[in-house]
Amino acid sequence: MIEWMQTHRKWLVITIWIATIAFIGAGFVGWGQFQLSHKEGTVAEVKDTPVTIKDWQDAYTQLFNMYNQQMGGNLDEATAEKLGLKKIALQQAIQDAILRQFAKDLGLYVTDKEVADKILEVFNNAKTYKQYLKNTGLKPAEFEKSLRKKILIEKLLSFLHLKPTNTEIISVGSALYNADNLDIKVLKKSDISVDLKESDIKNYWEKHKNEFLSSEKYKVALVKIPLEINTTKQELKNFYEKNRLNYKNAKGIIIPFDKAIKKVKIDYAKEKMFKKAILAYKKLKANKTNYEIMTLNDSNAIIPVEKMNILKKEGIIKPFVYNNSYITAKLLEQIKPKPLSYEKAKPFVIEKLLVLKANQKLIELSKKEYKTFKGKNIGFVTKYDALKIKDLKPAEAVEFLQKVFVSQKPNYFVLIPESNPDVSILYRIKEQKLLDKKEFEKNRENVVKLTEGIINMELLNDLLNTLSQTYKINVYVK
């Protein structure tokens, strides 16, 4: 429950009873094998409040559905197992039981009228409710028992719910909407010129030879059978009629023979030449001399990448059609990368050195200028005002402001990206506002909600920690 709350940053009171319907209606998802002891159907107890396997399954279903939605409907049982959803769901069910036990200790309970009122609130009328039970195959007692548990937690949370004070709201607002009056100057790496001497290039190569390697290569025995076959138009037309369902356009309409004839010729040749290709494959597999030897890289014009991957893994590839030929190949030798000669490595060395030297000069220039630079004043900005910085791309401005507002230095520079910067932004904080009142007032409603959520989540965390140490909790799942 805590994990869910922290992810969504919303208070549970208005959603908890809705979840009950989703849990019960969704059914159980891939439960697996669990051995239980103690009372039948009880997986844990908090003082005298049982946690039933149904409670656990409901919590699991909620988590499964939530993760499944986040993953675009692609969550399966194996992934759920790796994520540990069953263990998380058990902990969540136990936390719910802790809250129900505490509610009972406080003298809180749920009346039949409150259950009936909630059902009417959800379903509007008894007819819709009965139809829902019929559609889901649930008994009224089963549904209402689960709903009663959720209403009890809702009642407890409403009872404990805190409203933030103005001081707390201002504190959160200050953290969000403090503002700096900034002078900035943008230094671009593209404006920096770098001169390289031959000695610089050669010295770098000598020290970093092992960084400039030839590509991995493969000696391959290859058989290539062109799709060339003598045929008549009538033979092609007969083949087309037999396989006409294979020739459709994007709308699913069959393409006429005259427009499909090129593909028909290829498909006809593929069918007629298939036995020859299989025979060539068997000879190659038996080391018969029906091949030519070639040396290929991963990326080449003879064998596509996906087939090269199969060849490297399995040592041989079965016949396939590529560039109007049947291709089959066998791996003879894997040639490991080795350091390039200076002449072959030189273009790559120059490319890398230019970047390294430009980065170095950009950093040196930034260190030299940041204390005394004369730049542009952009006025007061918060961390959310990236669009106000016209001299930077939006993504650069966002990263710059985020770094400035966590920096302890009132006058320095920010490299973006940090590891291989395109720009360096010199900045100077001229003045600070602990709270930008204009931005705060514009977003006050959201700040109040966020503050309310924060203090109540902290309250609930503390409460659960305390009660977990106070109540006797027995877990019966092995």
C-alpha positions in Angstrom: 0.0 0.0 0.0 2.8 2.4 0.9 4.6 1.7 -2.4 1.4 2.3 -4.3 0.7 5.6 -2.5 4.2 6.8 -3.0 4.1 6.1 -6.7 0.8 7.9 -7.3 1.1 10.5 -4.6 -2.6 10.6 -3.9 -4.6 10.0 -0.8 -6.3 6.7 -0.6 -9.6 7.7 0.9 -11.4 8.5 -2.3 -10.1 5.4 -4.2 -9.9 2.5 -1.8 -13.5 1.3 -2.1 -13.3 1.6 -5.9 -10.4 -0.8 -5.8 -12.6 -3.4 -4.1 -14.8 -3.7 -7.2 -11.7 -3.9 -9.5 -10.2 -6.6 -7.3 -13.2 -8.8 -7.1 -14.2 -8.4 -10.7 -10.8 -9.0 -12.1 -10.4 -12.6 -10.9 -7.2 -14.3 -9.8 -4.1 -14.0 -12.0 -1.6 -16.9 -12.2 -1.4 -17.7 -8.6 1.1 -20.6 -8.5 1.8 -23.0 -5.7 1.8 -21.9 -2.0 1.7 -24.2 1.0 -0.3 -22.9 3.9 -0.5 -24.0 7.5 -2.7 -22.9 10.4 -6.4 -22.1 9.6 -7.6 -23.0 6.2 -7.6 -20.0 3.9 -5.6 -17.8 6.4 -2.1 -16.7 5.3 -1.4 -14.4 8.2 -2.9 -12.8 11.4 -2.5 -9.4 12.9 -3.5 -9.7 16.5 -7.0 -11.1 16.0 -7.5 -9.9 12.4 -6.9 -12.6 9.8 -5.4 -12.0 6.4 -7.2 -14.4 4.1 -5.9 -15.8 0.9 -8.6 -13.8 -0.8 -7.2 -10.6 0.7 -3.8 -11.6 -0.6 -5.2 -12.4 -4.1 -7.1 -9.1 -4.2 -3.8 -7.2 -3.4 -1.9 -9.2 -6.0 -4.6 -8.6 -8.6 -4.4 -4.8 -7.9 -0.6 -4.9 -8.3 -0.6 -7.1 -11.4 -3.2 -4.8 -13.1 -1.3 -1.7 -12.2 2.1 -3.0 -13.5 0.4 -4.5 -16.5 -1.1 -1.1 -17.4 2.3 0.6 -17.0 3.9 -2.0 -19.3 1.3 -1.5 -22.0 -0.5 -4.8 -21.3 2.6 -6.9 -21.7 3.0 -8.2 -18.1 3.1 -12.0 -17.9 3.3 -14.5 -15.0 7.1 -15.0 -15.4 7.8 -11.3 -15.2 5.4 -10.8 -12.3 7.4 -13.5 -10.5 10.7 -11.8 -11.2 9.3 -8.5 -9.9 8.2 -10.3 -6.6 4.6 -9.1 -6.9 3.3 -12.0 -4.7 5.6 -11.0 -1.8 4.8 -7.3 -2.2 1.0 -8.2 -2.3 1.3 -10.2 0.9 3.0 -7.3 2.7 0.3 -5.0 1.4 -2.5 -7.3 2.6 -0.8 -7.5 6.0 -0.6 -3.7 6.2 -4.3 -3.5 5.4 -5.0 -5.9 8.2 -2.9 -3.8 10.6 -5.0 -0.8 9.7 -8.3 -2.7 10.2 -7.1 -4.0 13.6 -6.2 -0.5 14.7 -9.6 0.8 13.5 -11.3 -1.9 15.6 -9.1 -1.0 18.6 -10.3 2.6 18.3 -13.9 1.4 18.3 -14.6 2.0 14.7 -16.9 -0.3 12.8 -19.0 -0.4 9.6 -22.8 -0.6 9.7 -25.0 -2.4 7.2 -26.4 1.0 6.2 -22.9 2.3 5.3 -22.3 -0.8 3.1 -25.7 -0.3 1.5 -25.1 3.4 1.0 -21.7 2.7 -0.6 -23.2 0.1 -3.0 -25.9 2.6 -4.0 -23.2 5.2 -4.5 -21.3 2.9 -6.8 -24.1 1.2 -8.7 -26.8 3.9 -8.5 -29.6 1.3 -7.9 -30.2 -2.2 -6.6 -30.9 -3.5 -10.1 -27.5 -2.5 -11.5 -25.9 -4.0 -8.4 -27.7 -7.4 -8.8 -26.8 -7.4 -12.5 -23.2 -6.8 -11.6 -23.2 -9.8 -9.2 -24.8 -12.0 -11.8 -22.3 -11.0 -14.5 -19.3 -11.7 -12.2 -20.7 -14.8 -10.5 -20.2 -13.2 -7.0 -22.5 -13.8 -4.0 -23.7 -10.6 -2.3 -22.1 -11.7 1.0 -18.7 -12.3 -0.6 -18.7 -8.8 -2.3 -20.0 -7.0 0.7 -17.5 -8.6 3.1 -14.6 -7.3 1.0 -16.3 -3.9 0.6 -16.8 -3.7 4.4 -13.0 -4.1 4.9 -12.3 -1.3 2.5 -14.8 1.0 4.1 -13.3 0.4 7.5 -9.9 1.4 6.3 -11.4 4.4 4.6 -13.2 5.4 7.8 -9.9 5.1 9.8 -7.9 7.2 7.2 -10.6 9.8 7.2 -10.5 9.9 11.0 -6.8 10.4 11.0 -6.5 12.7 8.1 -4.6 15.9 8.7 -5.0 19.2 7.0 -1.7 21.1 6.3 -1.0 24.3 8.1 -0.2 27.4 6.2 3.4 27.1 7.4 3.7 23.6 6.0 2.2 24.8 2.7 4.6 27.7 2.5 7.5 25.3 3.3 6.7 23.0 0.4 6.0 25.9 -1.9 9.4 27.4 -1.0 11.1 24.1 -1.9 9.2 24.1 -5.3 9.2 27.8 -6.2 12.3 29.4 -4.8 13.7 31.7 -7.5 17.2 32.9 -8.6 18.0 36.1 -10.5 20.6 34.8 -12.9 23.3 36.2 -15.2 24.3 33.6 -17.8 26.7 33.3 -20.7 26.6 30.3 -23.1 29.9 28.9 -24.4 29.5 26.5 -27.3 32.0 23.8 -28.2 31.2 24.3 -31.9 32.8 27.8 -31.6 36.1 26.4 -30.3 38.9 25.7 -32.8 41.4 23.0 -32.3 44.7 22.5 -34.0 46.3 19.1 -34.1 49.9 18.4 -34.9 51.1 15.2 -36.5 53.1 14.5 -33.3 50.0 14.9 -31.2 48.1 12.4 -33.3 50.9 9.8 -33.3 51.6 10.1 -29.6 48.0 9.6 -28.7 47.8 6.5 -31.0 51.0 5.1 -29.5 49.4 5.3 -26.0 46.0 4.1 -27.0 46.6 1.5 -29.8 44.3 -1.0 -28.2 41.3 1.4 -28.5 41.6 1.5 -32.3 40.9 -2.1 -33.5 39.9 -3.7 -36.7 36.3 -5.0 -36.8 35.7 -8.7 -36.0 35.6 -10.8 -39.2 34.4 -14.2 -40.1 35.8 -16.6 -42.7 32.8 -18.2 -44.3 32.1 -21.0 -46.8 29.3 -19.7 -48.9 27.0 -21.2 -51.5 25.0 -18.8 -53.6 22.3 -20.1 -56.0 20.7 -17.4 -58.2 16.9 -17.6 -58.7 17.2 -18.0 -62.4 14.8 -20.4 -64.1 13.3 -20.7 -67.6 9.5 -20.7 -67.5 6.5 -19.6 -69.6 3.9 -17.0 -68.8 1.3 -19.7 -68.6 3.3 -21.6 -66.0 3.5 -18.4 -64.0 -0.2 -17.8 -64.4 -1.0 -21.4 -63.2 1.3 -20.8 -60.1 -0.5 -17.5 -59.4 -3.9 -19.1 -59.6 -2.8 -21.8 -57.2 -1.4 -19.3 -54.7 -3.4 -16.2 -55.5 -4.3 -15.6 -51.8 -0.6 -14.8 -51.2 -0.8 -11.7 -53.4 -2.8 -9.1 -51.6 -2.4 -5.4 -51.1 -2.5 -3.5 -47.8 -6.3 -3.5 -47.9 -6.4 -7.3 -48.3 -7.5 -7.1 -52.0 -6.0 -9.7 -54.3 -3.5 -8.1 -56.8 -4.1 -9.0 -60.4 -1.6 -11.3 -62.1 -0.2 -8.6 -64.4 0.7 -6.4 -61.5 2.0 -9.2 -59.3 4.1 -10.9 -62.0 7.5 -9.9 -60.6 6.8 -11.4 -57.2 5.2 -14.4 -58.8 8.4 -15.0 -60.8 10.5 -14.9 -57.6 8.1 -17.1 -55.7 7.9 -19.6 -58.5 11.7 -19.8 -58.8 12.0 -20.2 -55.0 9.7 -23.2 -55.1 11.5 -24.8 -58.1 15.0 -24.1 -56.7 14.3 -25.1 -53.1 15.4 -28.8 -53.6 18.6 -27.6 -55.2 19.3 -25.2 -52.3 18.6 -28.0 -49.7 21.0 -30.3 -51.6 23.7 -27.6 -51.6 23.1 -27.1 -47.8 23.6 -30.8 -47.1 26.8 -30.9 -49.2 28.1 -27.9 -47.3 27.3 -29.5 -44.0 29.2 -32.6 -45.1 32.2 -30.4 -46.1 31.8 -31.1 -49.8 33.7 -28.6 -52.0 30.7 -26.8 -53.5 31.4 -23.4 -51.9 33.5 -20.2 -52.2 35.4 -18.8 -49.2 34.7 -15.2 -48.2 35.8 -13.0 -45.3 32.8 -10.9 -44.0 32.1 -8.4 -41.3 29.0 -8.4 -39.1 27.5 -5.8 -41.6 27.9 -6.9 -45.2 26.0 -7.0 -48.5 26.0 -10.8 -48.8 24.4 -12.0 -45.5 21.9 -9.8 -43.5 22.6 -9.1 -39.9 20.0 -11.4 -38.4 21.3 -14.3 -40.5 24.9 -13.5 -39.5 23.8 -13.7 -35.8 22.5 -17.2 -36.5 25.6 -18.2 -38.3 27.8 -17.0 -35.4 25.7 -18.8 -32.9 25.0 -22.1 -34.7 28.0 -22.3 -37.1 25.8 -22.8 -40.2 22.6 -21.3 -41.7 20.0 -23.1 -43.7 19.1 -21.8 -47.2 17.3 -18.5 -47.3 16.5 -16.0 -50.1 18.4 -12.7 -50.2 18.9 -10.4 -53.2 17.2 -12.9 -55.6 19.5 -15.8 -54.6 19.3 -18.8 -52.2 22.2 -18.3 -49.7 23.6 -20.9 -47.3 26.8 -20.6 -45.4 29.1 -22.3 -42.9 31.4 -20.5 -40.4 35.0 -21.6 -40.8 36.9 -19.2 -38.6 36.3 -16.2 -36.3 39.0 -13.6 -36.8 39.4 -11.5 -33.6 39.9 -7.7 -33.8 43.5 -6.5 -33.7 45.1 -3.0 -33.4 45.0 -1.0 -36.6 48.1 0.3 -38.2 48.8 4.0 -37.7 47.7 5.0 -41.2 44.4 3.1 -40.9 43.7 4.3 -37.3 44.6 7.9 -38.0 41.2 9.2 -39.1 39.6 7.7 -35.9 42.4 9.1 -33.7 41.9 12.5 -35.2 38.1 12.3 -34.6 38.6 11.4 -31.0 41.4 13.9 -30.3 39.3 16.7 -31.7 36.5 16.0 -29.3 38.9 15.5 -26.3 40.8 18.7 -27.1 37.6 20.7 -27.6 36.2 19.5 -24.3 39.4 20.4 -22.6 39.5 23.9 -24.1 35.8 24.4 -23.2 36.4 23.5 -19.6 39.5 25.6 -19.4 37.7 28.6 -20.9 34.8 28.1 -18.5 37.2 28.1 -15.5 38.9 31.2 -16.7 35.8 33.2 -17.4 33.1 32.2 -14.9 34.2 34.6 -12.1 34.4 37.7 -14.2 32.1 37.1 -17.2 29.7 39.7 -18.5 26.6 37.9 -19.6 22.8 38.3 -20.1 20.5 38.8 -17.1 17.5 36.5 -17.5 15.7 37.8 -14.4 14.2 35.6 -11.7 13.6 32.0 -12.7 12.4 28.9 -10.9 13.5 25.4 -11.7 10.4 25.2 -14.0 11.2 28.2 -16.2 13.3 26.5 -18.9 11.3 28.2 -21.7 12.5 31.6 -20.4 16.1 30.8 -21.5 16.1 31.5 -25.2 19.8 30.8 -25.7 19.5 27.1 -24.9 17.6 24.3 -26.4 14.6 23.3 -24.1 16.2 20.1 -22.9 19.5 21.9 -22.2 17.6 24.6 -20.3 15.8 22.1 -18.2 19.0 20.3 -17.2 20.8 23.6 -16.6 18.1 24.8 -14.1 17.9 21.5 -12.3 21.7 21.6 -11.7 21.8 25.3 -10.7 19.0 24.8 -8.1 20.9 21.9 -6.4 24.3 23.5 -6.7 26.0 24.9 -3.6 28.0 27.4 -5.8 26.4 30.8 -6.4 28.9 31.5 -9.3 30.1 28.7 -11.5 29.4 26.8 -14.8 27.3 23.9 -15.9 28.4 21.4 -18.7 25.7 19.9 -20.8 26.0 17.0 -21.3 28.4 16.6 -18.5 30.6 13.8 -19.9 30.9 15.2 -23.5 29.6 18.7 -23.4 28.1 20.6 -26.3 27.8 23.8 -24.2 29.0 25.3 -21.0 26.7 27.8 -19.2 28.4 30.3 -17.0 26.0 31.6 -14.3 26.0 34.0 -11.5 23.2 34.2 -8.9 22.6 37.9 -8.2 19.7 37.6 -5.9 17.4 34.9 -4.4 13.8 34.6 -3.4 12.9 31.9 -1.0 9.5 31.9 -2.5 8.4 33.2 -5.9 4.9 34.4 -4.8 3.6 34.8 -8.3 4.4 31.2 -9.2 3.3 29.9 -5.8 -0.1 31.6 -6.0 -0.6 30.4 -9.6 0.0 26.8 -8.4 -1.3 27.1 -4.9 -4.0 24.5 -5.2 -1.5 21.8 -6.4 0.9 22.8 -3.6 -1.8 22.3 -1.0 -2.7 18.9 -2.4 1.0 17.9 -2.5 1.6 19.1 1.1 -1.5 17.3 2.3 -0.4 14.1 0.6 3.1 14.4 2.0 2.1 14.9 5.7 -0.5 12.1 5.6 1.9 9.7 3.9 4.4 10.4 6.6 1.7 9.9 9.3 0.7 6.6 7.7 4.3 5.4 7.4 4.9 6.2 11.1 1.7 4.7 12.2 2.3 1.4 10.3 5.9 1.2 11.6 4.7 1.7 15.2 1.8 -0.7 14.9 4.0 -3.4 13.2 6.1 -3.4 16.4 3.1 -3.2 18.7 0.9 -5.9 17.2 1.7 -9.6 17.2 1.9 -10.6 13.5 2.0 -14.2 12.4 2.6 -15.2 8.8 1.7 -18.8 7.8 2.9 -18.9 4.3 5.9 -21.2 3.8 
